[in-house]
Amino acid sequence: MAYTSLYRRFRPDTFDKVIGQEHIVKTLVNQIKNKAVGHAYLFTGTRGTGKTSVAKILARAVNCDSPVNGSPCGKCHSCQEMKLSTNFDILEIDAASNNSVDQIRELTEKINYAPVKEGGYKVYIIDEVHMLTKSAYNALLKTLEEPPTHAIFILCTTEVQAIPQTILSRCLRFDFRLIPTAKLVSHLKSVYDAVGAKYEDDALMLIAQAGAGSVR
């Protein structure tokens, strides 16, 4: 069997596995349960606090046939389809390398196409969104102002101060907190136990402190 790197193996795939962001998880779970999902989200916070992971969970949850406590069940046909690289209903974009106005225009021109899943959502996750050019922001703004009902944008950034107020005002903002050291230690223990590795508590404390609030 092919080796799976630790960060992929232990990356959370349901909301209950997300560490230290209870305030965000509770809100998103309630939105999914009440079918009151927004059309644009802004996830901001330092690296390694769960922004992209939560974005992926949310993208799968809104398209899941039978969410479990707000999280994707992982078993239904929709969840299985979303694991495939050929899935067209969830699009991830790295704005650090795709930040031009032409690339954003190409995205917004295709947004009116209905999702593959009937009654589902097309979810656009734009990572490092602060790297977009001014013209690209303007192109994105028009879509955020009048989005189709089947589209959801999730913008992720470590530098929220660099994003124009016009974009910020159209998003539901969630601030991801640094993870407390005690929670990082507990998480490290679970990882070491899962892979059958030995450890000393003092060593895990040093690793957690070096993480400086980041799970990564």
Disulfide bonds with the S-S distance in Angstrom:
none
